C-alpha cells in the first residue's frame, strides 16, 4: 500500500511563506484563500523567548472528520491517503469546514480578484467556476502526483511528482513521501527524529508530522500542553469565531427544535384533550422555515437532493431523511384528522431533533459543539420550546383548568431539567477545556439560559398551577419565555460561541544551539 504524508522540520522553517506562494500559484486559489500557510508562534518573555514557524494545511487524516460528516459523499479518501473533494457532488453546506479541527477548508461563493476592478490575465485564464459555492482545500497537488507516477516518477523525490509547497521550500524544511515504505525519506526522518502531530488527541490521525528536536533516542516523557487564556500576540493562531454557519444555520436549530417539540407535545396532548390541529400546522411551518433558511445558506442550493447520499455516517443526511416522514405523516394527519398519523409524525420529529443535536456533536472543529453534553442539552431545549409554544396556543385549545395545570407542571419540569443540563454542560466544558471566547460568549447571552430568566419562567409556570384565575395569562407568558430563551441560547451557541479549535504546538522546536521547550495552546481556558 501507499500512504502519503508530509514531514515539516520546525528547526529549519524560516517563515518565508514561499510554500504559501507556490501553493497559491499552483492551485490558483481566490484572494484571501490559502490552502497552505505558515503560522508564527512566539512564547516566553525576554530574554527567554521561543519562536516557531509552523506550516499547516489539510492534514489528509487517517480518519477525516470532514469525510464522515459530508452529507453528499463529495469528500473522499483515496487508497494512498489523499483526501479529495468532488466539486460536482458538493452542495456547499460547509459542514466539513466546521468539522475540520485544522481550519483547512473554505468556501468561495462568487468570483473575486486580487486588486479589485478587472481581473488580471492569469486570474481570468485560471478561474474555475466548479470551485465556486463548494468546499475547497489542499489536494496535495494530486494532479502532479498522478501524472508523475504515470510517467514513472516518485512523489517526494522527483520534483515534477511532488506537491508545489514541498518543492519550493528554500530551507529544506518540508518533505513528502510514502509512510508505508520503510525506506522512504519521511519514514527515515520519523524513525530518527523526535516529532509530534497537531491536535493528535482528537483522533483524526493527521498526516503532517512536525520534527522539533534531536535524535529520537532521547525522547522525554509527554508533557501536558499549557493553556494560555489570554494569548497576547498570538491572535493569528488562537481560536476564532467560525463564519461558515451564520444566522441561517442557527435558524434551522431554532425553528427545527421548537417545531418538532411542538409536534410531540400536540401528539401527547391528544390523549387528554381534543387535538389542537393549529399546533400541528404551526409545527410543520416552523420546521419548514428552518430548513428553508438552510437552503438559502448552502453554496449550491439546487443540488440539495444530494444531502440524502450519505446516511451511513452523516447526521445531516439522517436529519434530512427524518424530515421526510415528519412532513409526510404530519401533513396527512392535519388533512385527515388522524391521531395515528400525528403520532408517526411526532416520532419522526423526535428523531429529527436528535439528529440536529448529533450534527453539532459531530462537528469536531468546534469545541463548544463537539462536547457530548451538548446532545441532551439541545434535545431538552427543543422539547421545552415545543411545550412552551403549545402553552402559548393554550387559550385556543379549549382545555379544562386541570389540563392547563398539567401542562404548566410539564413546562416547569422541562425548564428545570433544561437548566440543570445547561449547568452541567457549562461546568463540564470548563473542566475539559475550551476556547476562552466560548465562555465570554456564554456570559454575554444573558437572555438565554441564565438563571434569572429561567427563574422567571418557572415562577410564571407555578403561578398557572396554583392560581386558576390567572392560568391562561401565566401559561402564555411562561410558554413565551421558555420559547424565546431557548431560541436566544441556540442562536448564541451557533453564531457567538462557535470558536474553532485554533492551533497548538506540543513542543516548541530547538532553534540554533538551543533545545526544545514546552509547547503552547493559545486562547484556551481550563478550570
Secondary structure, DSSP 8 states (H G I E B T S, - for coil): ---EEEEEETTT-----HHHHHHHHHHT--TT--SSEEEEEEEEETTEEEEEEEEES----TT-HHHHH-TTS-EEE-TTS-EEE-TTT-----HHHHH-TT---EEB-S---SSSSS--HHHHHH--GGGBTSEE----SHHHHHHHHHTT--TTTSGGGS-HHHHH-TTS-EEEEETT-TTSHHHHHHHHEEEE-TTGGGS---SEEEEEEEEGGG--------EESS-TT-TTTS--B--SS-HHHHHHHHHHHHHHHHHHHHHHHTTTS---HHHHHHHHHHHHHHHHHHHHHSTTGGGGGGGGS-TTT-HHHHHHHHHHHHHHHHHHHHHH--HHHHHHHHHHHHHHHHHHHHHHHH-TTBHHHHSTHHHHHHHHHHHHHHHHHHHHTGGGTT--HHHHHHHHHHHHHHHHHHHHHHHHHHHHHHHH-EEHHHHHHHHH-TTSS-HHHHHHHHHHHHHHHH-GGGHHHHHHHHHHHHHHHHHHHHHHHHHTS-BB----EEEE---TT---EEEEEETEE--
